[in-house]
């Protein structure tokens, strides 16, 4: 059985990944933002229009804005199309993520770190379990995410988390509880998104500040879709016969070889003595 490496030392069966991808190939009708989400902060800076088919978040010097789903989800596939802040977006962060609540919360993150005009966005991914994160991987994108809408997806079940961009897998975080590594599988999560100022760290470690003369900064959302595991036979044993096709294998390797710019798995300077037991987590990913 062929396997792939996710940038850490242990490999994960391709069968598992293909199972996750193939189980969600049928796309359900897009959700409605009026029905599925609450605008949680930012006053008029968060807007729903086009009959609930389009949502925008804006940031100015006074405040950012955000929304969250009305429902919680435990396993499934989450799709959202985003069009990110254009032009000089330095200092801004557009966050799109799943999270439970409380000090021991679980969380699965996409964060888009803005940059100066002409420089690429950084896609920051992270996984929190029982309140602990520090599992970051970062990527450049192979397209301009401000010109058109692109689909950012999370597939999550009890065995793994798959991050996808336009249905291309970029990261797989596998369950390695057998090695003592916590995995988010017990806490239902809501979907959140926010646009906020983080110029103390977001762009070049905080060296480049937000240019408020360019405000307001606006990101757009559409075609939200959720496929729950129960309705898509997500745990069906028939998956075991599925394999990742050659094209998807090449795409995964291509992304990780050419566009991954940070991997916590190999950051020995940050974790020289493995204070958070990350060595086992590192072994689990890939």
Secondary structure, 3 states (H helix, E strand, C coil): CCEEECCCCCEEEHHHHHHHHHCCCCCCCCCCHHHHEEEEECHHHEEEEHHHCEEEEEECCCCCEEEEECCCECCEEEEEEEECCCCCCCCEEEEEEEECCCCCCCEEEEEEECCCCCCCCEEEEEEEECCECCCCEEEECCCCCCCCCEEEEEEECCCEEEEEECCEEEEEEECCHHHCCCCCCCCCEEEEEEEEECCCCCCHHHCCCCCHHHCCEEEEEEEEEEEEHHHCCCCCHHHHHCCCCHHHHHHHHHHHHHCEEEEHHHCCCCCCCCCCCHHHHHHHCC
